[in-house]
Amino acid sequence: MKYSILVEVYAELEKHSGKIKKAEVVSELLKETPAADLEQVVLLLGGRVFPVWSDKEVGVAIQLMIRAVSRAAGISPEEVQKQFNKSGDLGLTAEELSREKKQRSFGKKELTVEHIFEGLRKLAEVSGAGSQERKLDFIAELLISAKPLEARYIVRTVLEQLRVGVAEGIVRDAIAKAYSVSPEDVENAWFLNQDYGEIARIAKEEGTEGLKKVRIKIGNPVFVLLAEKAPTLKEAIESFEKVGIEQKIDGARLQVHRKGNQFWVYTRRLENVTKQFPDIIEYCKKGIRAENYIVEGECVAVDKKTERPLPFQALSQRIKRKYDIEKTLKEIPAKLNLFDVVFLDGESLFEKTLEERRALLEKIVFPQKGKIELLEQLRTKNLKEADQFYRKALNESQEGVMVKNLEALYQPGRRVAGGWLKVKPTLENLDLVIVGGTWGTGKRAGWIGSLLLGCRDPDTGKFLDCGMMGTGVKEKETEGSVTFEQLTKLLKPLILSEKESEVKFKPKIVIEVAYEEIQKSPTYESGFGLRFPRFLRIRTDKAPEEADSLERLKTIYGQQKGKK
Ligand code: AMP
């Protein structure tokens, strides 16, 4: 398929902000797209060449892109930077420059979706000496062949800043519309197989029947069931007929898959961390008596000496570690607290109640203390007993408790009403994305000294700012803390633009933030501002798409008003 067709659609999508219209535009494109191109087109519509859960990335920073644009346009990088400072969008700058140049040149070759897609995928593989130059050559080459409008979107796609507002919900609705199937069937299939390209192909070629046949496959990550928040323990236990209460442990949720002698381990963001957890696999081999399963649990790092659980930060080092894994295993031992089983002996258990799943889990797990354990579950509707359990959890430095409906089925990927309720003390923290910041002065010179926080707008997939934060990040390193220096290091490669001391970042890093109050504020795009926001930790286990939404801010705002 010609890239110019996709580009026309991008431009059309930018003109509309409504979800329904966007889905309509995308569905028209899908109808025209040959089955063989669907995977590529669907991913590119979302501005990606790898699925969300993939750990691969194109890896081109803004400075390299400026050089590529400069080479394609035949002007100096400084001149490109100048024009970019004016437009604030390097895609638009590349388009303008290409327009000026096009009047002087002829005989361009036609770009195809496949060429762009495969080319960008290959860029992710380029590494080692001279890799930057090779990347530069390839992108400049693309830009020279591109028509002006194509240049706009090539630049944005490479920088992972497509900005045409096609969130997953829109792709779902567009697939449904294009092939006359229901959005629920599309979404359910997608929860089991996170490849909208393939789902689109199945919908096109096999319709509803095909979608219903999509099953989880051991080895492919599964979207997990998510929890809702409950304001109080009392309300939580009164929500369900039958409840099971568990500690809410501060670790990382892992799903472990086993098929014969093969194992896979995924995080809740569906990252493949099999290599990082050979110890957990070993424990599962010994502690779970079945050969074919997917189980879920919360993994925590434990202190070598005291054997007490360590804060999440310690485990996150294990997750990030790609080399010297054997050494890290010894330094930071981990244990798995199992709480669910979703697949056993060839059968998906999504249709079984938690009570039934728990009974199966208890049958197959043979706990080994400090290595693999069954998370204790208290079954009670008695508030006093529940309260004691909750206090014990807090005394043991856990986050709170999970109150689970024993009669609920497992609904992957959803925060379902009537499933799990988490109960934590105080005004609940928010998980927000760092979208900008300012360079610090004085003691904080050279560091990003304050951070601009953004909440998610599910309609557009954009992040709307909702507060500036400088508290909670440390100037000097102390145990378990995060310093400005560390944050600056993480943020530097994500810089999108700079204007004097103000910086904009790619929305990649999710952090947990405590605050005193949410106020209405015209200063911020979201219309809300956090009062006294305070940094708690980096949520490496959460993708930006999982950050708290504008809706969440509105709800909390409403709740606190009611309390005054
Ligand atoms: P949150 O990240 O605040 O939405 O809370 C949900 C997360 O809590 C899950 O994804 C798990 O990682 C974690 N968790 C801790 N303890 C439990 C538990 N007993 N049952 C389920 N999830 C738990």
Residues whose N, C-alpha, C, O or C-beta is under 5 A from the ligand:
A	BS01	AMP	A227 E246 Q247 K248 I249 G251 A252 R253 R268 E298 F339 M402
